[in-house]
Amino acid sequence: MGKTYERIDGRLRTFIEEQPMFFTATAPLAGDGTVNLSPKGLRGSFAVVDDRTVAYLDFAGSNAETIAHLRENGRITLMWCAFAGPPNIVRVHGRGEPVFRDDPRWADLFRLFPDIDAGMHGLRAVILVRAELIRDTCGYAVPLMTYDADRDLHGRRFAREDDASLSAYFAGKDHVATSIDGLPGLPLPLPPTPAV
């Protein structure tokens, strides 16, 4: 039913890259801390960097739980489900880190996403994940659903922000600079968006 893979390549890589959405799960070290599970979408915002590393773009939102958990302990699981075609679920368990705008790696990492406009979605970080365990399972109970299109609401909402107004927006949210459990989240104010 399930198989473990040494690397993200071939059929596995193709499956991951074709999915229009995936999920991320993180948790703080504290046993009573809040586990976070987030859906991720937007075509072009995910990339396979090499056969053990993936990256995705972290866009503006009213929380920063994933960033806070990664800054504290680095643990993350990514999951893709086949909502069309043969049933399949793929999980990448690994260690992640948020790469912020002022990191020297930013420009090279952002080039992995040529179809994404950096000013359109309130881009906060590139999340870089190194796989430690790669597995698939059957997915027999995952429903068949049709992908129609990405929503344009997020881009329309955050395209009107500049770096200063986006920092002010984040500063006004309870759980962006600090997580639900009080961990350091997104460092504010945001550094300027680098030219790429």
N, C-alpha and C positions, 0 to 999 in steps of 0.2 A: 504494500500500500504506500509506503513512504520510502524515499531514497535520500541519502546524504551525498552532497557534491563537494568536490575539492575547489571548484572555481565557478565563476559566473561566465559561461561561454556557450557557444552553440545554441541548441534548442532552448536552454534555460534563459540565456541572455535575450534571445528573440522574444520569448514569452513575456519577460519582465518589461522590455522596451515597448511592447505592443499594448500594454494595459493602460487605459485612460485614468486609472486611479489606483492608489495604494494606501496603506495604513501604517502609521508609526506608533509604537508603544514604548514608553519610558516610565521610570519610577525613581523616586528619591531613595536614599539609603535607609531612612527611618522606616521602621516597620509599620508605623501608623500613618505614613505619608500618602499623598494622593497619587494614585496611578493615573497616567495620562495616555489616552488613545486618540489619535487624530487622523482624519481622512485627508489625503493629499491628492490634488488633481492639477489640471492645466497642462495641456500638451506642451512638451518641450521643456518642462521644469524638472525633469529627472534625467540623469545620465549615468551610464556605466563608465567609470574612469579606467579601470583595468579589471582583471579577472577576480580580484578580491576586494575591490573598492567601488562604491557607488556614491553619488552626490545628488542632492536635490536642493531647490531654492526654498528658503523660508520667507514667506511673505507677511505683510502687515496683518495683524489680528489683535484681538482684545486680550490675549493671554500669550505667555511665552514659556509654557511648562516644559516643552521639549528642550529648549535652550537651557533652562535652569537645571534640568536633570542631567543633561550632557555636561554642563560645566561642573556639576558636583561629582558625577561618577562615570559618565561616558556610556552607560549601558543603553542599548536600543535594539528593537526588533522592527523590521520592515516586513509587511505582508502584502502580497498580491493575490487576488482571486480571479479565476476565469469566470466572468459573467456571460461569456459567449464562447462557443466552440467546445472542445473537449474539457471536462472538469479538471481543475488543477488549482492547488494552493501552493505558493512558494513563500518561504520565510527566510530572511537573512537576519541572523542574530549576530550582533557585533558591538563594536565600540565606535562611538561617533563623537564629533566635535563641531561646534559652530565656528565657522570661519567668518569673521566680521569684516566690514568694509575697509578697515584700516590695516588688515593683515596683508603682508607682502604677497601671499598666495592668491589674493582675491581676483586679480585680473586674469590670471591663467585659469582659475577655476570657472570664472564667469564665462569664459570663451566656450565652455562645454555646452552652453545653452544659447546657441545662435539665434533662436527664434523668439527669445524673451527680451522685451524692452525693459531695461533696468529701472526706468522712471515710471513704469506703468502700475506696479503692484505694491509699492512700499516695501521694496526688497530689504530685508534685515540681515540675512546671513546666507551663506552656502553651508548646508549640513553635509559633512563628509563622513562616510561610514565605512569602516574596515570590517569585512566579514570574518567572523570566527567560526560560525556554523551555518551551512547553507542546506536547507531541506525542502523537499516538496511532499505533499500529501494529496490524496485523491480529490477532495472537493466535491464529492458526490451530492452533498446536501446544499451546495451553493446554488441559488436560483439563477435561471437564465434571465438576463436583462439586456435591454438594448441601449447602447450609448448613442445619444443624439448629438450632443455638442457640449463644449465647455460653456459655462455661464460667463457672461461678460460683466456681471455686476461688480466683482472685485476690482477689475481693471478700471471700470468707470468711476468707482468710489475713490480709489487711491491715486489715480493719474493726476488729480488736481492738487496733490500735496507736493511741496518741496521739502528739502531736508529739515528746515526749521519747523515747518508746520507738522511734519510727520513726527518729529521729536516731541513736540508739544502734545500731539494726539496720544502718543505712547505714555508720556508723563502723566496724562490725565486718567489712565487706566490703572486699576488696582493691581493687576497681576501681569504686568509686562516687565518692569524693572525688578520686581520681586515676585516669586512664584506664590501659588496658593499656600504653600507650606513655609514661606519666608526665605526661600533660597534666592541668591542673586540670579536675576534673569538677564534681560537684554541691557547691556551697558548704555546708559544715556548721558548726555545727548548723543545722538547718532553722529558718527563721523560723516563728512560729505560723501556723496556717491562718487566713487572714482570714475574717471574717464576710462573707457575701455575701447 
